[in-house]
Amino acid sequence: MKSCWIVTRDHKNVLEYRDVPQPQPRAGEIVIKVQASALNRGEMFVGGVVHGGPEKLGGNEASGTVHAIGEGVTGVKVGDAVFGRVRGGFAEYAVMDATQIMIKPERLSWEQAAAVPVSYITAWEMIYQFGKLQKGETLLIMGASSGAGVASIHLAKLIGARSIGTSGSQQKLEQLKAAGLDVGIATRKPDFAAQVRELTGGKGVDLVINGVGGSVFAECLRTLGFRGRLATVGYVDNVFKAEIDLGAVHAWRLEIFGVSNAHLPAAGKAEAAAGFRRDVLPALADGRIVPLVDSVYAFDELPAAKERMDASGMVGKIVVRVA
């Protein structure tokens, strides 16, 4: 089958097409015929938090039809339309663990479904599982135009929380407001804490999602109110270290946590998928949440899709049509 690999050469990640054998499901797995797959910045990192090794078959989320079913898997049959986190989504066929199987709602296109799993499950972990955002609270999203950023806007709206988002582009902020963002701040610099404090009547926000990285970490801490929570989820700035004001963490009882699949065991991934199914999937099925697909590329245009992602040109998810 045709596949696309992420290969590290000279401290850069490049994409390389290869013909490889079609995968077979092991016990507890299915193989899907891929219709669409989405790009994720995390699997493209060189250095810092590395997902994979010097080379790997790319694509960690996809939509498609069930092609083969491994031993012990129940609840699906060959031909069913599904989506979820996968191994090797940049290929004609991909492997999906049974715990990650989601039945595709009819109202979602293949492209919309492919844009959901990684971003929305990650957002569920940050907002529901660890961030414990409540109705009436305020969420600050750094780099709100990313896939996880848009998903966080949608989940905040679903809960009944207020969302504030940052972006270096006013045009992107207008698009995000149409997608449900309550307040936008146009900035790429760590200069937003005073404005956030003003927007919250001096109280500070309850939860920050930092998808930008170390360059804004200290400023994010300054936006938090009493018992505020800070989630670290990305490093667009390529800054992996930052100073921490321990006095503020101590006095204001702040919580800091990271969300990554780099070392998350299978049980943790299964728990997150189950939480997503319970809390988010119904809203995708009935239209309360509509995934934001930035652009769709043909499978042989994956390098161009990666260029758009590397340039941070997107609002929402970049999707590749495979079938």
Short mmCIF file of the C-alpha atoms (twelve columns), coordinates in Angstrom:
data_MODEL
# 
_entry.id   MODEL 
# 
loop_
_atom_site.group_PDB 
_atom_site.id 
_atom_site.type_symbol 
_atom_site.label_atom_id 
_atom_site.label_alt_id 
_atom_site.label_comp_id 
_atom_site.label_asym_id 
_atom_site.label_seq_id 
_atom_site.Cartn_x 
_atom_site.Cartn_y 
_atom_site.Cartn_z 
_atom_site.pdbx_PDB_model_num 
ATOM 1   C CA . MET A 1   0.000   0.000   0.000  1 
ATOM 2   C CA . LYS A 2   1.039   3.627   -0.435 1 
ATOM 3   C CA . SER A 3   2.167   5.360   2.759  1 
ATOM 4   C CA . CYS A 4   3.931   8.526   3.899  1 
ATOM 5   C CA . TRP A 5   6.720   8.472   6.492  1 
ATOM 6   C CA . ILE A 6   8.108   11.228  8.718  1 
ATOM 7   C CA . VAL A 7   11.900  11.056  8.512  1 
ATOM 8   C CA . THR A 8   14.402  13.142  10.501 1 
ATOM 9   C CA . ARG A 9   17.376  14.295  8.432  1 
ATOM 10  C CA . ASP A 10  19.874  17.052  9.288  1 
ATOM 11  C CA . HIS A 11  17.723  18.176  12.236 1 
ATOM 12  C CA . LYS A 12  14.651  18.566  10.022 1 
ATOM 13  C CA . ASN A 13  11.590  16.413  9.482  1 
ATOM 14  C CA . VAL A 14  10.786  15.539  5.884  1 
ATOM 15  C CA . LEU A 15  8.015   13.438  4.355  1 
ATOM 16  C CA . GLU A 16  8.849   10.376  2.288  1 
ATOM 17  C CA . TYR A 17  6.395   8.209   0.335  1 
ATOM 18  C CA . ARG A 18  6.914   4.443   0.500  1 
ATOM 19  C CA . ASP A 19  5.155   1.281   -0.600 1 
ATOM 20  C CA . VAL A 20  4.746   -1.000  2.420  1 
ATOM 21  C CA . PRO A 21  2.729   -4.141  3.233  1 
ATOM 22  C CA . GLN A 22  -0.865  -3.652  4.320  1 
ATOM 23  C CA . PRO A 23  -1.166  -4.003  8.135  1 
ATOM 24  C CA . GLN A 24  -3.016  -6.872  9.796  1 
ATOM 25  C CA . PRO A 25  -4.929  -6.412  13.061 1 
ATOM 26  C CA . ARG A 26  -3.660  -8.026  16.231 1 
ATOM 27  C CA . ALA A 27  -5.937  -8.980  19.107 1 
ATOM 28  C CA . GLY A 28  -7.771  -5.897  20.340 1 
ATOM 29  C CA . GLU A 29  -7.267  -3.948  17.098 1 
ATOM 30  C CA . ILE A 30  -9.006  -3.195  13.834 1 
ATOM 31  C CA . VAL A 31  -7.641  -2.106  10.468 1 
ATOM 32  C CA . ILE A 32  -9.486  0.659   8.655  1 
ATOM 33  C CA . LYS A 33  -9.464  1.647   5.006  1 
ATOM 34  C CA . VAL A 34  -8.513  5.298   5.417  1 
ATOM 35  C CA . GLN A 35  -10.706 7.962   3.861  1 
ATOM 36  C CA . ALA A 36  -9.073  11.005  5.456  1 
ATOM 37  C CA . SER A 37  -6.326  11.825  7.950  1 
ATOM 38  C CA . ALA A 38  -5.349  15.039  9.732  1 
ATOM 39  C CA . LEU A 39  -2.002  16.690  10.464 1 
ATOM 40  C CA . ASN A 40  -0.732  17.262  13.990 1 
ATOM 41  C CA . ARG A 41  2.177   19.443  14.974 1 
ATOM 42  C CA . GLY A 42  3.217   17.156  17.833 1 
ATOM 43  C CA . GLU A 43  4.351   14.306  15.607 1 
ATOM 44  C CA . MET A 44  6.455   16.669  13.485 1 
ATOM 45  C CA . PHE A 45  8.646   18.032  16.310 1 
ATOM 46  C CA . VAL A 46  12.408  17.687  16.046 1 
ATOM 47  C CA . GLY A 47  13.839  17.774  19.571 1 
ATOM 48  C CA . GLY A 48  11.958  18.551  22.741 1 
ATOM 49  C CA . VAL A 49  9.064   16.166  23.160 1 
ATOM 50  C CA . VAL A 50  9.571   13.574  20.421 1 
ATOM 51  C CA . HIS A 51  6.685   11.334  19.333 1 
ATOM 52  C CA . GLY A 52  8.389   8.421   17.592 1 
ATOM 53  C CA . GLY A 53  12.033  8.190   16.512 1 
ATOM 54  C CA . PRO A 54  14.248  9.015   13.531 1 
ATOM 55  C CA . GLU A 55  11.523  7.730   11.214 1 
ATOM 56  C CA . LYS A 56  7.948   6.536   11.515 1 
ATOM 57  C CA . LEU A 57  4.807   6.036   9.491  1 
ATOM 58  C CA . GLY A 58  2.941   9.313   9.938  1 
ATOM 59  C CA . GLY A 59  -0.634  10.120  10.818 1 
ATOM 60  C CA . ASN A 60  -2.130  9.567   14.269 1 
ATOM 61  C CA . GLU A 61  -5.808  10.233  13.552 1 
ATOM 62  C CA . ALA A 62  -8.054  9.176   10.697 1 
ATOM 63  C CA . SER A 63  -11.543 8.366   9.499  1 
ATOM 64  C CA . GLY A 64  -12.518 5.423   7.333  1 
ATOM 65  C CA . THR A 65  -14.355 2.120   7.074  1 
ATOM 66  C CA . VAL A 66  -13.630 -1.037  9.051  1 
ATOM 67  C CA . HIS A 67  -11.614 -3.372  6.825  1 
ATOM 68  C CA . ALA A 68  -10.488 -6.138  9.204  1 
ATOM 69  C CA . ILE A 69  -11.227 -6.996  12.831 1 
ATOM 70  C CA . GLY A 70  -8.810  -8.553  15.299 1 
ATOM 71  C CA . GLU A 71  -9.576  -11.151 17.937 1 
ATOM 72  C CA . GLY A 72  -11.689 -9.957  20.846 1 
ATOM 73  C CA . VAL A 73  -13.020 -6.793  19.208 1 
ATOM 74  C CA . THR A 74  -16.788 -6.348  19.452 1 
ATOM 75  C CA . GLY A 75  -19.278 -3.630  18.596 1 
ATOM 76  C CA . VAL A 76  -18.195 -3.041  14.990 1 
ATOM 77  C CA . LYS A 77  -18.400 -4.935  11.716 1 
ATOM 78  C CA . VAL A 78  -16.594 -4.733  8.394  1 
ATOM 79  C CA . GLY A 79  -17.800 -1.705  6.446  1 
ATOM 80  C CA . ASP A 80  -18.757 0.425   9.472  1 
ATOM 81  C CA . ALA A 81  -17.821 4.112   9.243  1 
ATOM 82  C CA . VAL A 82  -15.472 4.986   12.122 1 
ATOM 83  C CA . PHE A 83  -12.899 7.544   13.225 1 
ATOM 84  C CA . GLY A 84  -10.309 7.746   15.981 1 
ATOM 85  C CA . ARG A 85  -6.651  7.825   16.907 1 
ATOM 86  C CA . VAL A 86  -4.629  5.425   14.769 1 
ATOM 87  C CA . ARG A 87  -1.147  4.177   13.973 1 
ATOM 88  C CA . GLY A 88  -0.154  5.127   10.455 1 
ATOM 89  C CA . GLY A 89  -2.983  7.334   9.222  1 
ATOM 90  C CA . PHE A 90  -0.874  8.632   6.339  1 
ATOM 91  C CA . ALA A 91  -1.552  5.432   4.415  1 
ATOM 92  C CA . GLU A 92  -4.286  3.589   2.579  1 
ATOM 93  C CA . TYR A 93  -4.884  1.356   5.619  1 
ATOM 94  C CA . ALA A 94  -4.254  2.117   9.304  1 
ATOM 95  C CA . VAL A 95  -4.399  0.275   12.635 1 
ATOM 96  C CA . MET A 96  -6.792  1.432   15.355 1 
ATOM 97  C CA . ASP A 97  -6.884  0.105   18.913 1 
ATOM 98  C CA . ALA A 98  -10.353 -1.059  19.902 1 
ATOM 99  C CA . THR A 99  -10.448 1.439   22.775 1 
ATOM 100 C CA . GLN A 100 -10.134 4.299   20.279 1 
ATOM 101 C CA . ILE A 101 -12.986 3.332   17.939 1 
ATOM 102 C CA . MET A 102 -15.629 6.025   17.457 1 
ATOM 103 C CA . ILE A 103 -18.675 5.453   15.259 1 
ATOM 104 C CA . LYS A 104 -18.818 8.336   12.783 1 
ATOM 105 C CA . PRO A 105 -21.946 10.485  13.132 1 
ATOM 106 C CA . GLU A 106 -23.808 10.746  9.830  1 
ATOM 107 C CA . ARG A 107 -23.696 14.537  9.864  1 
ATOM 108 C CA . LEU A 108 -19.864 14.558  9.821  1 
ATOM 109 C CA . SER A 109 -17.970 14.308  6.539  1 
ATOM 110 C CA . TRP A 110 -14.901 12.082  6.344  1 
ATOM 111 C CA . GLU A 111 -12.744 15.209  6.534  1 
ATOM 112 C CA . GLN A 112 -14.558 16.595  9.576  1 
ATOM 113 C CA . ALA A 113 -14.346 13.256  11.366 1 
ATOM 114 C CA . ALA A 114 -10.605 12.978  10.686 1 
ATOM 115 C CA . ALA A 115 -10.123 16.442  12.201 1 
ATOM 116 C CA . VAL A 116 -11.603 15.432  15.556 1 
ATOM 117 C CA . PRO A 117 -9.763  12.680  17.502 1 
ATOM 118 C CA . VAL A 118 -6.415  14.135  18.589 1 
ATOM 119 C CA . SER A 119 -7.519  17.742  19.102 1 
ATOM 120 C CA . TYR A 120 -10.800 17.044  20.848 1 
ATOM 121 C CA . ILE A 121 -9.555  14.206  23.042 1 
ATOM 122 C CA . THR A 122 -6.596  16.396  24.042 1 
ATOM 123 C CA . ALA A 123 -8.975  19.277  24.757 1 
ATOM 124 C CA . TRP A 124 -11.156 16.938  26.815 1 
ATOM 125 C CA . GLU A 125 -8.125  15.978  28.919 1 
ATOM 126 C CA . MET A 126 -7.164  19.618  29.475 1 
ATOM 127 C CA . ILE A 127 -10.645 20.984  30.120 1 
ATOM 128 C CA . TYR A 128 -12.605 18.106  31.658 1 
ATOM 129 C CA . GLN A 129 -10.151 15.610  33.135 1 
ATOM 130 C CA . PHE A 130 -7.406  17.806  34.608 1 
ATOM 131 C CA . GLY A 131 -8.489  21.440  34.144 1 
ATOM 132 C CA . LYS A 132 -11.967 20.782  35.576 1 
ATOM 133 C CA . LEU A 133 -13.421 23.858  33.886 1 
ATOM 134 C CA . GLN A 134 -16.868 24.725  35.209 1 
ATOM 135 C CA . LYS A 135 -19.863 26.638  33.909 1 
ATOM 136 C CA . GLY A 136 -19.320 30.365  34.453 1 
ATOM 137 C CA . GLU A 137 -15.516 30.091  34.661 1 
ATOM 138 C CA . THR A 138 -13.075 31.684  32.207 1 
ATOM 139 C CA . LEU A 139 -10.636 29.900  29.894 1 
ATOM 140 C CA . LEU A 140 -7.608  31.558  28.251 1 
ATOM 141 C CA . ILE A 141 -6.285  29.830  25.120 1 
ATOM 142 C CA . MET A 142 -2.828  30.724  23.853 1 
ATOM 143 C CA . GLY A 143 -2.553  30.141  20.118 1 
ATOM 144 C CA . ALA A 144 -6.290  29.685  19.763 1 
ATOM 145 C CA . SER A 145 -6.244  29.003  16.010 1 
ATOM 146 C CA . SER A 146 -4.614  25.569  16.393 1 
ATOM 147 C CA . GLY A 147 -6.646  22.382  16.225 1 
ATOM 148 C CA . ALA A 148 -6.527  21.975  19.999 1 
ATOM 149 C CA . GLY A 149 -7.285  25.681  20.400 1 
ATOM 150 C CA . VAL A 150 -10.446 25.502  18.318 1 
ATOM 151 C CA . ALA A 151 -11.506 22.307  20.097 1 
ATOM 152 C CA . SER A 152 -11.001 24.077  23.430 1 
ATOM 153 C CA . ILE A 153 -13.213 26.957  22.298 1 
ATOM 154 C CA . HIS A 154 -15.936 24.464  21.418 1 
ATOM 155 C CA . LEU A 155 -15.681 22.559  24.705 1 
ATOM 156 C CA . ALA A 156 -15.733 25.765  26.745 1 
ATOM 157 C CA . LYS A 157 -18.922 26.772  24.946 1 
ATOM 158 C CA . LEU A 158 -20.383 23.314  25.564 1 
ATOM 159 C CA . ILE A 159 -19.719 23.653  29.308 1 
ATOM 160 C CA . GLY A 160 -20.980 27.226  29.509 1 
ATOM 161 C CA . ALA A 161 -17.592 28.806  30.242 1 
ATOM 162 C CA . ARG A 162 -16.225 32.033  28.781 1 
ATOM 163 C CA . SER A 163 -13.282 31.825  26.369 1 
ATOM 164 C CA . ILE A 164 -10.499 34.338  25.713 1 
ATOM 165 C CA . GLY A 165 -8.070  33.509  22.922 1 
ATOM 166 C CA . THR A 166 -4.831  34.941  21.572 1 
ATOM 167 C CA . SER A 167 -3.488  34.993  18.031 1 
ATOM 168 C CA . GLY A 168 -0.997  37.101  16.137 1 
ATOM 169 C CA . SER A 169 -3.584  37.592  13.401 1 
ATOM 170 C CA . GLN A 170 -6.695  39.729  13.778 1 
ATOM 171 C CA . GLN A 171 -8.182  37.947  10.772 1 
ATOM 172 C CA . LYS A 172 -7.796  34.596  12.530 1 
ATOM 173 C CA . LEU A 173 -9.451  36.005  15.642 1 
ATOM 174 C CA . GLU A 174 -12.472 37.066  13.579 1 
ATOM 175 C CA . GLN A 175 -12.747 33.519  12.215 1 
ATOM 176 C CA . LEU A 176 -12.451 32.147  15.746 1 
ATOM 177 C CA . LYS A 177 -15.194 34.450  17.022 1 
ATOM 178 C CA . ALA A 178 -17.455 33.012  14.333 1 
ATOM 179 C CA . ALA A 179 -16.539 29.570  15.718 1 
ATOM 180 C CA . GLY A 180 -17.530 30.562  19.264 1 
ATOM 181 C CA . LEU A 181 -14.600 32.475  20.803 1 
ATOM 182 C CA . ASP A 182 -15.914 35.139  23.184 1 
ATOM 183 C CA . VAL A 183 -12.945 37.549  23.296 1 
ATOM 184 C CA . GLY A 184 -9.844  37.767  21.114 1 
ATOM 185 C CA . ILE A 185 -6.473  39.358  21.916 1 
ATOM 186 C CA . ALA A 186 -4.192  40.047  18.950 1 
ATOM 187 C CA . THR A 187 -0.628  39.469  20.153 1 
ATOM 188 C CA . ARG A 188 2.407   37.250  19.664 1 
ATOM 189 C CA . LYS A 189 4.250   38.682  22.677 1 
ATOM 190 C CA . PRO A 190 4.119   37.980  26.433 1 
ATOM 191 C CA . ASP A 191 2.248   41.229  27.046 1 
ATOM 192 C CA . PHE A 192 -1.327  40.116  27.640 1 
ATOM 193 C CA . ALA A 193 -1.660  39.543  31.407 1 
ATOM 194 C CA . ALA A 194 -2.829  43.071  32.236 1 
ATOM 195 C CA . GLN A 195 -5.479  42.949  29.506 1 
ATOM 196 C CA . VAL A 196 -6.684  39.540  30.665 1 
ATOM 197 C CA . ARG A 197 -6.902  40.803  34.241 1 
ATOM 198 C CA . GLU A 198 -8.946  43.770  33.032 1 
ATOM 199 C CA . LEU A 199 -11.263 41.506  31.031 1 
ATOM 200 C CA . THR A 200 -11.903 39.419  34.156 1 
ATOM 201 C CA . GLY A 201 -12.493 42.357  36.486 1 
ATOM 202 C CA . GLY A 202 -9.127  41.782  38.149 1 
ATOM 203 C CA . LYS A 203 -10.020 38.223  39.145 1 
ATOM 204 C CA . GLY A 204 -7.859  36.375  36.621 1 
ATOM 205 C CA . VAL A 205 -8.790  33.312  34.603 1 
ATOM 206 C CA . ASP A 206 -9.546  29.853  35.923 1 
ATOM 207 C CA . LEU A 207 -7.711  27.809  33.295 1 
ATOM 208 C CA . VAL A 208 -4.989  28.594  30.743 1 
ATOM 209 C CA . ILE A 209 -4.185  26.361  27.786 1 
ATOM 210 C CA . ASN A 210 -0.670  27.197  26.583 1 
ATOM 211 C CA . GLY A 211 -0.091  25.864  23.108 1 
ATOM 212 C CA . VAL A 212 2.581   28.466  22.326 1 
ATOM 213 C CA . GLY A 213 5.402   27.396  24.647 1 
ATOM 214 C CA . GLY A 214 8.015   28.704  27.038 1 
ATOM 215 C CA . SER A 215 8.141   32.270  25.722 1 
ATOM 216 C CA . VAL A 216 4.703   33.016  27.221 1 
ATOM 217 C CA . PHE A 217 4.733   30.624  30.191 1 
ATOM 218 C CA . ALA A 218 5.508   33.232  32.882 1 
ATOM 219 C CA . GLU A 219 2.918   35.620  31.457 1 
ATOM 220 C CA . CYS A 220 0.338   32.828  31.481 1 
ATOM 221 C CA . LEU A 221 0.954   32.329  35.206 1 
ATOM 222 C CA . ARG A 222 0.296   36.026  35.758 1 
ATOM 223 C CA . THR A 223 -3.192  35.708  34.259 1 
ATOM 224 C CA . LEU A 224 -4.360  33.034  36.704 1 
ATOM 225 C CA . GLY A 225 -6.713  33.707  39.565 1 
ATOM 226 C CA . PHE A 226 -6.992  31.849  42.865 1 
ATOM 227 C CA . ARG A 227 -6.680  28.084  42.331 1 
ATOM 228 C CA . GLY A 228 -6.086  28.644  38.643 1 
ATOM 229 C CA . ARG A 229 -4.839  25.834  36.420 1 
ATOM 230 C CA . LEU A 230 -2.290  25.965  33.600 1 
ATOM 231 C CA . ALA A 231 -2.050  23.295  30.880 1 
ATOM 232 C CA . THR A 232 1.027   23.003  28.672 1 
ATOM 233 C CA . VAL A 233 0.274   21.362  25.342 1 
ATOM 234 C CA . GLY A 234 2.610   22.742  22.673 1 
ATOM 235 C CA . TYR A 235 5.782   24.585  21.716 1 
ATOM 236 C CA . VAL A 236 5.119   26.570  18.546 1 
ATOM 237 C CA . ASP A 237 7.855   28.971  19.700 1 
ATOM 238 C CA . ASN A 238 10.334  26.069  20.115 1 
ATOM 239 C CA . VAL A 239 11.069  27.309  23.660 1 
ATOM 240 C CA . PHE A 240 11.074  24.339  26.035 1 
ATOM 241 C CA . LYS A 241 12.248  26.011  29.254 1 
ATOM 242 C CA . ALA A 242 10.778  28.828  31.330 1 
ATOM 243 C CA . GLU A 243 11.036  30.407  34.781 1 
ATOM 244 C CA . ILE A 244 8.336   29.664  37.344 1 
ATOM 245 C CA . ASP A 245 7.223   32.156  39.988 1 
ATOM 246 C CA . LEU A 246 7.035   29.708  42.889 1 
ATOM 247 C CA . GLY A 247 5.760   32.432  45.180 1 
ATOM 248 C CA . ALA A 248 2.704   32.905  42.974 1 
ATOM 249 C CA . VAL A 249 2.169   29.154  42.641 1 
ATOM 250 C CA . HIS A 250 2.305   28.850  46.430 1 
ATOM 251 C CA . ALA A 251 0.247   31.891  47.402 1 
ATOM 252 C CA . TRP A 252 -2.475  31.477  44.781 1 
ATOM 253 C CA . ARG A 253 -2.604  27.653  45.001 1 
ATOM 254 C CA . LEU A 254 -1.972  27.269  41.294 1 
ATOM 255 C CA . GLU A 255 -1.815  23.957  39.439 1 
ATOM 256 C CA . ILE A 256 0.435   23.255  36.432 1 
ATOM 257 C CA . PHE A 257 0.127   20.162  34.249 1 
ATOM 258 C CA . GLY A 258 1.083   18.893  30.828 1 
ATOM 259 C CA . VAL A 259 -0.955  16.942  28.302 1 
ATOM 260 C CA . SER A 260 0.948   14.715  25.876 1 
ATOM 261 C CA . ASN A 261 0.715   11.195  24.501 1 
ATOM 262 C CA . ALA A 262 4.504   10.769  24.534 1 
ATOM 263 C CA . HIS A 263 4.500   8.585   27.665 1 
ATOM 264 C CA . LEU A 264 0.777   8.027   28.232 1 
ATOM 265 C CA . PRO A 265 0.080   4.306   28.767 1 
ATOM 266 C CA . ALA A 266 -2.661  2.498   26.892 1 
ATOM 267 C CA . ALA A 267 -4.990  2.654   29.894 1 
ATOM 268 C CA . GLY A 268 -4.705  6.444   29.964 1 
ATOM 269 C CA . LYS A 269 -5.490  6.705   26.253 1 
ATOM 270 C CA . ALA A 270 -8.485  4.430   26.712 1 
ATOM 271 C CA . GLU A 271 -9.749  6.524   29.633 1 
ATOM 272 C CA . ALA A 272 -9.489  9.732   27.602 1 
ATOM 273 C CA . ALA A 273 -11.291 8.193   24.630 1 
ATOM 274 C CA . ALA A 274 -14.096 6.994   26.900 1 
ATOM 275 C CA . GLY A 275 -14.448 10.457  28.410 1 
ATOM 276 C CA . PHE A 276 -14.601 11.998  24.948 1 
ATOM 277 C CA . ARG A 277 -17.299 9.511   23.917 1 
ATOM 278 C CA . ARG A 278 -19.367 10.384  26.961 1 
ATOM 279 C CA . ASP A 279 -18.971 14.175  27.076 1 
ATOM 280 C CA . VAL A 280 -18.200 15.345  23.528 1 
ATOM 281 C CA . LEU A 281 -19.323 12.840  20.896 1 
ATOM 282 C CA . PRO A 282 -23.055 13.511  21.479 1 
ATOM 283 C CA . ALA A 283 -22.474 17.205  20.704 1 
ATOM 284 C CA . LEU A 284 -20.738 16.272  17.446 1 
ATOM 285 C CA . ALA A 285 -23.616 13.965  16.564 1 
ATOM 286 C CA . ASP A 286 -26.358 16.542  17.129 1 
ATOM 287 C CA . GLY A 287 -24.533 19.522  15.622 1 
ATOM 288 C CA . ARG A 288 -23.777 21.554  18.728 1 
ATOM 289 C CA . ILE A 289 -20.098 21.175  17.774 1 
ATOM 290 C CA . VAL A 290 -19.005 21.508  14.140 1 
ATOM 291 C CA . PRO A 291 -15.301 20.710  13.536 1 
ATOM 292 C CA . LEU A 292 -13.404 23.502  11.807 1 
ATOM 293 C CA . VAL A 293 -11.502 22.147  8.796  1 
ATOM 294 C CA . ASP A 294 -9.015  24.728  7.549  1 
ATOM 295 C CA . SER A 295 -8.107  23.049  4.271  1 
ATOM 296 C CA . VAL A 296 -8.131  19.695  2.491  1 
ATOM 297 C CA . TYR A 297 -5.201  18.326  0.469  1 
ATOM 298 C CA . ALA A 298 -4.850  15.285  -1.758 1 
ATOM 299 C CA . PHE A 299 -2.669  12.485  -0.398 1 
ATOM 300 C CA . ASP A 300 0.156   13.297  -2.807 1 
ATOM 301 C CA . GLU A 301 0.043   16.914  -1.577 1 
ATOM 302 C CA . LEU A 302 1.046   16.048  1.996  1 
ATOM 303 C CA . PRO A 303 4.321   18.036  1.769  1 
ATOM 304 C CA . ALA A 304 2.330   21.159  0.851  1 
ATOM 305 C CA . ALA A 305 -0.045  20.495  3.746  1 
ATOM 306 C CA . LYS A 306 2.941   20.224  6.098  1 
ATOM 307 C CA . GLU A 307 4.288   23.546  4.781  1 
ATOM 308 C CA . ARG A 308 0.995   25.232  5.652  1 
ATOM 309 C CA . MET A 309 1.125   23.755  9.145  1 
ATOM 310 C CA . ASP A 310 4.782   24.725  9.647  1 
ATOM 311 C CA . ALA A 311 3.917   28.302  8.636  1 
ATOM 312 C CA . SER A 312 1.008   28.347  11.143 1 
ATOM 313 C CA . GLY A 313 -1.274  29.430  8.335  1 
ATOM 314 C CA . MET A 314 -4.277  27.413  9.460  1 
ATOM 315 C CA . VAL A 315 -7.349  28.057  11.566 1 
ATOM 316 C CA . GLY A 316 -8.472  24.657  12.764 1 
ATOM 317 C CA . LYS A 317 -7.271  21.411  11.211 1 
ATOM 318 C CA . ILE A 318 -5.466  20.603  7.978  1 
ATOM 319 C CA . VAL A 319 -6.817  17.384  6.490  1 
ATOM 320 C CA . VAL A 320 -5.530  15.007  3.821  1 
ATOM 321 C CA . ARG A 321 -7.972  13.053  1.680  1 
ATOM 322 C CA . VAL A 322 -6.514  9.554   1.251  1 
ATOM 323 C CA . ALA A 323 -9.198  7.549   -0.593 1 
# 
